[in-house]
Amino acid sequence: MSNSWYRNPITLGGIALAVLLLVFSSFVVVPETKQAVILRMNTPYGAPINAYQPGQRYGQTGAGVIFRIPFLDQVVWVDKRVLDIELQNQPVLSTDQLRLEVDAFARFRVVDPLLMWQTAKTEAEVISRLEPLFGSALRNELGRVPFATLLSPERGQVMDNIQSSLQKLAAQYGVEIVDVRIKHADLPTGSPLDSAFERMRTARRQEAATIRAQGFRDAQIIRANAEAERSRIYAAAFNKDPEFYGFFRAMQSYRYTFVNDQTNKGSTSIILSPQNSYLREFMGQR
């Protein structure tokens, strides 16, 4: 009776099922989108499986079937894809003293899964630790530039600087920052926004007044230079023939005195002696 257990189909079925479970638990399929860290008795064992490599082509990675010792080895999965960090309504004070509300995001990838597991355990914990670091890097960089920079081509350099600063902090978690982008930067609604608009209007008015004053000054200088140049040209021309200059000035005086070019203006009678020196040009006297 003691040797009849191997003839019992239920017992044989249980043994076969246990063997199958043991075999299946000895092999694990690592997908292309995951990195695997093997823990043996809760201690990292060997190099990570399917770890990220720059320039690695899809289908030529370390993904596939791996062997592990059942009940001793544990597989920790680490995402191999690009992950996101979102920041919403971050308060930022620009260098021109404008309070801004900034929405931004960063994309990162785990490039050292073993270091990530040792420092943060999970991707969610990495994100929770990187969020305040990202916010600090964002405020530090935007606090060095005026608000107008975010509306100019220099915006790209600002984001590169934020990415560089964040990368120095993220490296301790085995993470590579792939990209940083500012979605939008707005002035807060209410009194801060109205005050900012009023400061902008005042600044534009002051700038316009300065431009007008400079234009008036330049016009005065140009006009004075032109008058001086005209006088010099007249003097040079009239000095060549003083008698003609006297005749020309007399003709101008007669025109302004005797000729009435304006309409609706009363008439004036002037009585002068024919021998008056003022009329010498009419008498042919020189």
C-alpha positions as CSV (number, residue, x, y, z in Angstrom):
1,M,0.0,0.0,0.0
2,S,2.9,2.4,0.7
3,N,4.2,2.0,-2.9
4,S,0.8,2.5,-4.5
5,W,0.9,6.4,-4.3
6,Y,2.5,6.6,-7.8
7,R,-0.4,4.6,-9.2
8,N,-2.9,7.1,-7.8
9,P,-3.9,9.5,-10.7
10,I,-4.8,12.3,-8.4
11,T,-1.4,12.2,-6.8
12,L,0.3,12.0,-10.1
13,G,-1.7,14.9,-11.4
14,G,-0.8,17.0,-8.4
15,I,2.9,16.2,-8.9
16,A,2.7,17.1,-12.6
17,L,1.0,20.3,-11.8
18,A,3.6,21.2,-9.2
19,V,6.4,20.5,-11.7
20,L,4.7,22.6,-14.3
21,L,4.3,25.5,-11.9
22,L,8.0,25.2,-10.9
23,V,9.1,25.2,-14.6
24,F,6.9,28.1,-15.5
25,S,8.0,30.1,-12.5
26,S,11.6,29.5,-13.5
27,F,11.3,31.5,-16.7
28,V,10.1,35.1,-17.2
29,V,9.5,37.0,-20.4
30,V,11.1,40.5,-20.4
31,P,9.1,42.7,-22.9
32,E,10.8,45.4,-25.0
33,T,9.3,48.2,-23.0
34,K,10.6,47.0,-19.6
35,Q,13.9,46.7,-17.8
36,A,14.4,43.9,-15.3
37,V,16.4,44.0,-12.0
38,I,16.9,40.5,-10.4
39,L,16.8,40.4,-6.6
40,R,18.0,37.3,-4.9
41,M,17.0,37.3,-1.3
42,N,16.2,41.0,-1.7
43,T,19.7,41.8,-2.9
44,P,20.5,42.8,-6.5
45,Y,21.9,39.9,-8.5
46,G,23.7,40.4,-11.7
47,A,23.4,43.2,-14.3
48,P,19.9,44.5,-15.2
49,I,18.2,42.7,-18.0
50,N,17.3,44.7,-21.2
51,A,18.8,47.9,-19.8
52,Y,18.6,51.0,-21.9
53,Q,21.4,51.7,-24.3
54,P,21.7,54.8,-26.5
55,G,21.1,54.1,-30.2
56,Q,19.7,50.7,-29.4
57,R,17.4,49.5,-32.2
58,Y,14.0,48.0,-31.5
59,G,14.1,44.2,-31.6
60,Q,17.8,44.0,-31.0
61,T,17.7,44.5,-27.2
62,G,18.1,42.1,-24.3
63,A,14.3,41.4,-24.2
64,G,13.2,37.8,-24.2
65,V,13.0,34.8,-21.9
66,I,15.3,34.8,-18.8
67,F,15.8,32.1,-16.1
68,R,15.3,32.7,-12.4
69,I,15.4,30.5,-9.3
70,P,11.8,30.1,-8.1
71,F,11.1,31.5,-4.6
72,L,14.6,33.0,-4.3
73,D,14.7,35.4,-7.2
74,Q,12.3,38.4,-7.6
75,V,12.0,40.4,-10.8
76,V,11.6,44.2,-10.4
77,W,10.2,45.8,-13.5
78,V,11.4,49.3,-14.6
79,D,9.8,51.1,-17.5
80,K,12.1,51.6,-20.4
81,R,9.9,54.2,-22.1
82,V,10.0,58.0,-21.8
83,L,8.0,59.2,-18.8
84,D,6.5,62.6,-18.0
85,I,6.6,65.1,-15.1
86,E,3.9,67.7,-15.1
87,L,3.9,71.0,-13.2
88,Q,0.8,73.1,-13.0
89,N,0.5,76.8,-12.0
90,Q,3.9,77.2,-10.6
91,P,4.4,80.7,-9.1
92,V,7.5,82.4,-10.6
93,L,8.9,85.9,-10.0
94,S,10.7,87.2,-13.1
95,T,13.6,89.5,-13.0
96,D,11.4,92.5,-13.9
97,Q,9.3,91.7,-10.8
98,L,6.3,90.1,-12.6
99,R,4.5,87.3,-10.8
100,L,3.8,84.5,-13.3
101,E,1.9,81.3,-13.2
102,V,3.8,78.7,-15.3
103,D,2.7,75.3,-16.6
104,A,5.7,73.1,-17.7
105,F,6.6,69.5,-18.3
106,A,9.7,67.4,-18.4
107,R,10.3,64.1,-20.1
108,F,12.8,61.6,-18.7
109,R,14.0,58.0,-19.1
110,V,15.5,55.6,-16.6
111,V,18.9,54.8,-17.9
112,D,20.3,53.0,-14.8
113,P,17.5,50.8,-13.4
114,L,19.6,49.4,-10.6
115,L,20.5,52.8,-9.3
116,M,16.8,53.9,-9.6
117,W,15.7,50.9,-7.5
118,Q,18.4,51.5,-4.9
119,T,17.4,55.2,-4.5
120,A,13.7,55.4,-5.3
121,K,12.4,51.8,-5.8
122,T,9.6,52.8,-8.3
123,E,9.0,55.2,-11.2
124,A,6.2,56.9,-9.2
125,E,8.6,57.6,-6.4
126,V,11.2,59.0,-8.9
127,I,8.5,61.4,-10.3
128,S,7.5,62.5,-6.8
129,R,11.1,63.3,-6.0
130,L,11.8,65.0,-9.2
131,E,8.7,67.3,-9.2
132,P,10.1,69.7,-6.5
133,L,13.5,69.6,-8.1
134,F,12.0,70.5,-11.4
135,G,10.0,73.3,-9.8
136,S,13.1,74.7,-8.1
137,A,15.1,74.6,-11.4
138,L,12.2,76.3,-13.2
139,R,11.9,79.2,-10.7
140,N,15.7,79.7,-10.5
141,E,16.1,80.0,-14.2
142,L,13.0,82.1,-14.9
143,G,13.9,84.4,-12.0
144,R,17.0,85.4,-14.0
145,V,15.2,86.6,-17.1
146,P,12.5,89.2,-17.9
147,F,9.0,88.1,-18.9
148,A,9.6,89.3,-22.5
149,T,12.3,86.6,-22.9
150,L,9.6,83.9,-22.7
151,L,8.0,85.5,-25.8
152,S,11.2,85.6,-27.8
153,P,13.6,83.1,-29.5
154,E,15.7,83.1,-26.3
155,R,12.9,80.9,-24.7
156,G,14.7,77.9,-26.2
157,Q,17.9,78.7,-24.4
158,V,16.0,79.2,-21.1
159,M,14.5,75.7,-21.4
160,D,17.9,74.2,-22.2
161,N,19.3,75.8,-19.1
162,I,16.4,74.3,-17.0
163,Q,17.0,70.9,-18.5
164,S,20.8,71.1,-17.7
165,S,20.1,72.1,-14.1
166,L,17.5,69.4,-13.6
167,Q,19.8,66.8,-15.1
168,K,22.5,67.4,-12.5
169,L,19.9,66.6,-9.8
170,A,18.2,63.8,-11.5
171,A,21.4,61.8,-12.2
172,Q,21.4,60.6,-8.6
173,Y,18.2,58.5,-9.4
174,G,19.7,56.9,-12.6
175,V,17.5,59.2,-14.8
176,E,18.2,61.1,-18.0
177,I,16.2,64.2,-18.7
178,V,15.2,64.0,-22.3
179,D,13.3,67.3,-22.8
180,V,11.9,70.3,-20.9
181,R,9.1,72.5,-22.2
182,I,7.1,75.5,-20.9
183,K,3.5,75.1,-22.0
184,H,2.5,78.6,-21.1
185,A,3.4,81.4,-18.7
186,D,0.6,83.8,-17.7
187,L,0.1,86.7,-15.3
188,P,-2.3,85.8,-12.5
189,T,-5.8,87.2,-12.8
190,G,-7.1,90.0,-10.6
191,S,-5.0,92.8,-9.1
192,P,-1.6,91.5,-10.0
193,L,-2.6,91.3,-13.7
194,D,-4.2,94.8,-13.6
195,S,-1.1,96.2,-11.9
196,A,1.2,94.6,-14.5
197,F,-0.8,96.0,-17.3
198,E,-0.7,99.5,-15.7
199,R,3.1,99.2,-15.3
200,M,3.4,98.2,-18.9
201,R,1.2,101.2,-20.0
202,T,3.3,103.6,-17.9
203,A,6.5,102.2,-19.2
204,R,5.2,102.6,-22.8
205,R,4.1,106.2,-22.2
206,Q,7.5,107.0,-20.7
207,E,9.2,105.4,-23.7
208,A,7.0,107.3,-26.1
209,A,7.7,110.6,-24.3
210,T,11.4,110.0,-24.4
211,I,11.3,109.2,-28.1
212,R,9.3,112.4,-28.8
213,A,11.7,114.5,-26.8
214,Q,14.7,113.0,-28.7
215,G,12.9,113.6,-32.0
216,F,12.2,117.2,-31.1
217,R,15.8,117.7,-30.0
218,D,17.1,116.2,-33.2
219,A,14.7,118.3,-35.3
220,Q,15.9,121.5,-33.6
221,I,19.5,120.6,-34.3
222,I,18.8,119.7,-37.9
223,R,16.7,122.9,-38.4
224,A,19.5,125.1,-36.8
225,N,22.2,123.4,-38.9
226,A,20.0,124.0,-42.0
227,E,19.5,127.7,-41.2
228,A,23.2,128.1,-40.6
229,E,24.0,126.4,-43.9
230,R,21.4,128.6,-45.8
231,S,22.8,131.8,-44.3
232,R,26.3,130.7,-45.3
233,I,25.2,130.0,-48.8
234,Y,23.3,133.3,-49.1
235,A,26.3,135.2,-47.7
236,A,28.7,133.5,-50.1
237,A,26.4,134.2,-53.0
238,F,25.6,137.9,-52.2
239,N,29.3,138.8,-51.4
240,K,30.0,138.1,-55.0
241,D,27.7,141.1,-56.0
242,P,26.8,143.4,-53.2
243,E,24.7,145.7,-55.5
244,F,22.6,142.8,-56.6
245,Y,22.1,141.8,-52.9
246,G,20.9,145.3,-52.1
247,F,18.5,145.2,-55.1
248,F,17.2,141.7,-54.1
249,R,16.6,142.8,-50.5
250,A,14.8,145.9,-51.6
251,M,12.5,143.9,-53.9
252,Q,11.7,141.6,-51.0
253,S,10.8,144.6,-48.8
254,Y,8.6,146.1,-51.5
255,R,6.8,142.8,-51.9
256,Y,6.0,142.4,-48.2
257,T,5.1,146.1,-47.9
258,F,3.0,146.9,-50.9
259,V,1.7,143.5,-52.2
260,N,-1.4,142.2,-50.4
261,D,-1.6,138.4,-51.1
262,Q,-4.3,137.7,-48.5
263,T,-8.0,137.7,-49.2
264,N,-10.6,139.4,-47.0
265,K,-8.0,141.8,-45.7
266,G,-8.4,145.6,-45.6
267,S,-6.4,148.0,-47.8
268,T,-3.8,150.4,-46.5
269,S,-2.6,153.6,-48.2
270,I,1.0,154.7,-47.9
271,I,2.1,158.2,-49.0
272,L,5.8,158.7,-49.6
273,S,7.8,161.4,-51.3
274,P,9.3,160.5,-54.7
275,Q,12.7,161.5,-53.3
276,N,12.4,159.1,-50.4
277,S,15.4,156.8,-50.2
278,Y,13.2,153.8,-49.7
279,L,12.0,154.2,-53.3
280,R,15.4,154.5,-54.8
281,E,15.0,151.2,-56.7
282,F,11.9,152.6,-58.5
283,M,13.9,155.7,-59.5
284,G,16.8,153.7,-60.9
285,Q,19.1,155.0,-58.1
286,R,21.9,152.9,-56.8
